[in-house]
Amino acid sequence: LLSPRLSPLLAGVCAISVLGACDVTIKDGDVSVNHLRGRATQEWNRQYSLAAGGRVEIVNINGPIEVDAGRADSVEVAAVLSATSLTDKRATDLLNASKIEEHVTPDHVRVATVRGGESGGLQVSYKVTVPAASRVEMTSNNGTLRAGGVSGHVKAVAVNGGIELAGLGGSVGAASVNGSIS
């Protein structure tokens, strides 16, 4: 049975869900409302040459970044962009308005998420392989950062997300405002 204090809250949430065409989930006394039902995804893949000891920089707004050691002379970036909005069309529009910017020189590869549009959510998941001796910088406002097998300097900065570093042979600089570092 619902307590008298929860009944008006539940009635209000139900009214909003019916009028707003959204999902309402009530579980273990918690209520969640999901308005974003439209979805769109896109894959983005690139390969770059990188000089020995070069620097790789990945900047993300929302989503994880995973970096592992790979071939000695190249950087491979695989990203999946996922947009959510009220409708599939709006999610597709958000995806089309967003992009991944590239800045490439022989000794520096920089890839950065740029969000376009105003409504909905965008998440980009990056999987990157770098030369083991390269220097790596990765930054995310919201997402987990992972690096392994790299022997060059690794810098990882997350605002809201954990940082997981393993098997690194070089110096490390790591900071997270709201997440663990291991």
For each residue, the residues with C-beta under 8 A, 3 or more apart:
1:
2: 6 7 10
3: 6 7
4: 7
5: 8 9
6: 2 3 9 10
7: 2 3 4 10 11
8: 5 11 12
9: 5 6 12 13 31
10: 2 6 7 13 14 26 31
11: 7 8 14 15
12: 8 9 15 16
13: 9 10 16 17 24 31 33
14: 10 11 17 18 24
15: 11 12 18 19
16: 12 13 19 20 22 24 33
17: 13 14 20 21 22 23 24 33
18: 14 15 21
19: 15 16
20: 16 17 35
21: 17 18
22: 16 17 33 34 35 37
23: 17 33 34 37
24: 13 14 16 17 31 32 33 34
25: 31 32 33 34
26: 10 29 30 31
27: 30 32
28:
29: 26
30: 26 27
31: 9 10 13 24 25 26
32: 24 25 27
33: 13 16 17 22 23 24 25
34: 22 23 24 25 37
35: 20 22 86
36: 84 85 86 120 121
37: 22 23 34 84 86 87
38: 84 85 86 87 88 89 90 91 92 120
39: 82 83 84 88 91
40: 82 83 88 91 92 94 95
41: 80 81 82 83 95
42: 80 81 95
43: 78 79 80 81
44: 77 78 79 80 81 100
45: 76 77 78 79
46: 76 77 102 111
47: 74 75 76 77
48: 74 75 77 104 109
49: 73 74 75 106
50: 54 56 73 74 75 106 107 109 130 131 134
51: 54 106 107
52: 72 73 131 133
53: 107 133 134 135 152
54: 50 51 106 107 108 109 131 134 135
55: 107 108 109 134 135 136 137
56: 50 67 75 108 109 110 128 130 134 135 136 137
57: 108 109 110 111 112 136 137 138 139
58: 65 67 77 110 111 112 126 128 136 137 138 139
59: 110 111 112 113 138 139 140
60: 63 64 65 112 113 124 126 138 139 140 141 143
61: 113 115 122 124 140 141 142
62: 113 115 121 122 123 124 140 141 142 143
63: 60 82 113 123 124 125 126 140 142 143
64: 60 125 126 140 143 144 145 146 161
65: 58 60 126 128 138 140 143 144 145 146
66: 126 127 128 146 147
67: 56 58 128 129 130 136 138 146 147 148 150 154
68: 127 128 129 130 147 148 149 150
69: 129 130 131 132 148 149 150 151
70: 74 75 76 129 130 131 132
71: 74 76 129 131
72: 52 131 132 133
73: 49 50 52 131
74: 47 48 49 50 70 71 131
75: 47 48 49 50 56 70 109 128 129 130 131 134
76: 45 46 47 70 71 128 129
77: 44 45 46 47 48 58 111 126 127 128
78: 43 44 45 126 127 128
79: 43 44 45 100 111 124 125 126 127
80: 41 42 43 44 124 125
81: 41 42 43 44 95 98 100 122 123 124
82: 39 40 41 63 122 123 124 125
83: 39 40 41 91 92 94 95 98 120 121 122 123
84: 36 37 38 39 91 120 121 122
85: 36 38 90 91 93 94 119 120 121
86: 35 36 37 38 90 119 120
87: 37 38 90 91
88: 38 39 40 91 92
89: 38 92 93
90: 38 85 86 87 93 94 119 120
91: 38 39 40 83 84 85 87 88 94 95 120
92: 38 40 83 88 89 95 96
93: 85 89 90 96 97 117
94: 40 83 85 90 91 97 98 116 117 119 120 122
95: 40 41 42 81 83 91 92 98 122
96: 92 93 116
97: 93 94 116 117
98: 81 83 94 95 113 114 115 116 117 122
99: 114 116
100: 44 79 81 111 112 113 114 124
101: 110 111 112 113 114
102: 46 109 110 111
103: 108 109 110 112
104: 48 108 109 110
105: 108 109
106: 49 50 51 54
107: 50 51 53 54 55
108: 54 55 56 57 103 104 105
109: 48 50 54 55 56 57 75 102 103 104 105
110: 56 57 58 59 101 102 103 104
111: 46 57 58 59 77 79 100 101 102 126 128
112: 57 58 59 60 100 101 103
113: 59 60 61 62 63 98 100 101 122 124
114: 98 99 100 101
115: 61 62 98 122
116: 94 96 97 98 99
117: 93 94 97 98 120 122
118:
119: 85 86 90 94
120: 36 38 83 84 85 86 90 91 94 117
121: 36 62 83 84 85
122: 61 62 81 82 83 84 94 95 98 113 115 117
123: 62 63 81 82 83 143
124: 60 61 62 63 79 80 81 82 100 113
125: 63 64 79 80 82
126: 58 60 63 64 65 66 77 78 79 111
127: 66 68 77 78 79
128: 56 58 65 66 67 68 75 76 77 78 111
129: 67 68 69 70 71 75 76
130: 50 56 67 68 69 70 75 134 136 150
131: 50 52 54 69 70 71 72 73 74 75 134
132: 69 70 72 149 150 151 152 169
133: 52 53 72 151 152
134: 50 53 54 55 56 75 130 131 150 152
135: 53 54 55 56 152 153 154 155 170
136: 55 56 57 58 67 130 147 150 152 153 154 155
137: 55 56 57 58 154 155 156
138: 57 58 59 60 65 67 145 147 155 156 157
139: 57 58 59 60 156 157 158
140: 59 60 61 62 63 64 65 143 144 145 157 158 159 161
141: 60 61 62 158 159 160
142: 61 62 63 159 160 161
143: 60 62 63 64 65 123 140 158 160 161
144: 64 65 140 158 161 162 163 164 179
145: 64 65 138 140 156 157 158 161 162 163 164
146: 64 65 66 67 163 164 165
147: 66 67 68 136 138 150 154 156 164 165 166 168
148: 67 68 69 165 166 167 168
149: 68 69 132 167 168
150: 67 68 69 130 132 134 136 147 154 168 169 170
151: 69 132 133 168 169 170
152: 53 132 133 134 135 136 170
153: 135 136 170 171 172 173
154: 67 135 136 137 147 150 165 168 170 171 172 173 174
155: 135 136 137 138 172 173 174
156: 137 138 139 145 147 163 165 172 173 174 175
157: 138 139 140 145 174 175 176
158: 139 140 141 143 144 145 161 162 163 175 176 177 179
159: 140 141 142 176 177 178
160: 141 142 143 177 178 179
161: 64 140 142 143 144 145 158 176 178 179
162: 144 145 158 176 179 180 181 182
163: 144 145 146 156 158 174 176 179 180 181 182
164: 144 145 146 147 182
165: 146 147 148 154 156 168 172 174 181 182
166: 147 148
167: 148 149
168: 147 148 149 150 151 154 165 172
169: 132 150 151
170: 135 150 151 152 153 154
171: 153 154
172: 153 154 155 156 165 168
173: 153 154 155 156
174: 154 155 156 157 163 165 181
175: 156 157 158 181
176: 157 158 159 161 162 163 179 180 181
177: 158 159 160
178: 159 160 161
179: 144 158 160 161 162 163 176
180: 162 163 176
181: 162 163 165 174 175 176
182: 162 163 164 165
